[in-house]
Amino acid sequence: SVPFLVRLFPSVLTKFVYLNFLAFPFFTDFRRPELLVNNTISLYLTTEPGVTVGIWHTVPASRGAEAQGKDQRWYEEALADAHPVIIYLHGNGGTR
């Protein structure tokens, strides 16, 4: 019966393969990354009219002591320095 249901409803298969309707860990506020990951803040970029992308900016552990208690402006300035930036694309789960 499973192949028959997949044939009738192909979108069900993608939901169960990718599980993009689950947000793990459960009951976590992803807008406050400092509760999950040290030296991290949440930023938002407007890529085009009507489209806003949320990102986390995490500084390396070597700058962790320097980042303690800093505001968003400090993190934005840290992005503009000469150090390389690594972009991690997490997938299609809809959460960061």
C-alpha positions as CSV (number, residue, x, y, z in Angstrom):
1,S,0.0,0.0,0.0
2,V,2.9,2.4,0.6
3,P,4.0,2.5,-3.1
4,F,0.4,3.1,-4.1
5,L,0.1,6.0,-1.6
6,V,3.4,7.5,-2.9
7,R,2.2,7.2,-6.4
8,L,-1.0,9.1,-5.5
9,F,0.6,11.6,-3.3
10,P,4.2,12.3,-4.3
11,S,4.5,15.3,-2.0
12,V,4.1,13.0,1.0
13,L,7.3,11.2,0.1
14,T,9.4,14.4,0.0
15,K,7.9,15.4,3.4
16,F,9.0,12.1,5.0
17,V,12.4,12.0,3.3
18,Y,13.5,15.5,4.2
19,L,11.4,16.0,7.3
20,N,11.4,19.7,6.7
21,F,8.2,20.2,8.8
22,L,10.2,19.4,12.0
23,A,12.2,22.0,13.8
24,F,14.9,20.4,15.9
25,P,15.7,20.9,18.7
26,F,12.1,21.2,19.8
27,F,10.7,24.3,21.6
28,T,13.8,26.5,20.8
29,D,13.7,30.1,19.9
30,F,16.0,30.3,16.8
31,R,15.8,34.1,16.9
32,R,18.0,34.1,20.0
33,P,21.1,32.1,19.0
34,E,23.1,33.2,22.0
35,L,21.1,30.7,24.0
36,L,22.3,27.9,21.7
37,V,25.7,28.9,20.4
38,N,28.4,31.1,22.0
39,N,29.5,34.3,20.3
40,T,26.5,34.4,17.9
41,I,23.9,37.0,17.0
42,S,20.9,36.9,14.6
43,L,21.0,39.3,11.6
44,Y,18.5,39.9,8.8
45,L,19.3,40.7,5.2
46,T,16.9,42.0,2.6
47,T,17.9,40.3,-0.6
48,E,15.1,41.8,-2.8
49,P,11.9,43.7,-2.1
50,G,9.7,41.5,0.1
51,V,12.4,38.9,0.7
52,T,14.2,38.9,4.1
53,V,16.8,36.2,5.0
54,G,17.7,35.5,8.6
55,I,21.3,34.6,9.3
56,W,23.5,33.9,12.3
57,H,26.9,35.5,12.6
58,T,29.3,33.4,14.8
59,V,32.8,34.7,15.5
60,P,35.5,32.1,16.0
61,A,36.4,30.9,19.5
62,S,39.7,32.9,19.3
63,R,37.7,36.1,19.3
64,G,35.2,34.8,21.8
65,A,36.5,36.8,24.8
66,E,36.5,39.9,22.7
67,A,32.9,39.3,21.6
68,Q,31.4,39.0,25.1
69,G,28.8,41.7,25.7
70,K,29.2,43.4,22.3
71,D,26.2,44.7,20.3
72,Q,25.2,44.1,16.7
73,R,27.4,46.9,15.4
74,W,30.5,45.2,16.7
75,Y,29.5,42.0,14.9
76,E,28.9,43.9,11.6
77,E,32.3,45.5,11.9
78,A,33.8,42.0,12.5
79,L,32.3,40.9,9.2
80,A,34.1,43.8,7.4
81,D,37.6,43.0,8.7
82,A,40.3,41.1,6.6
83,H,39.4,37.7,8.1
84,P,37.7,35.1,5.7
85,V,34.0,34.4,6.1
86,I,32.6,30.9,5.9
87,I,29.1,30.6,4.7
88,Y,27.2,27.4,5.8
89,L,24.0,26.6,4.0
90,H,22.1,24.3,6.3
91,G,19.4,22.9,4.0
92,N,15.7,23.1,3.6
93,G,14.4,22.7,7.2
94,G,13.1,26.3,7.4
95,T,15.1,27.0,10.6
96,R,18.6,28.0,11.4
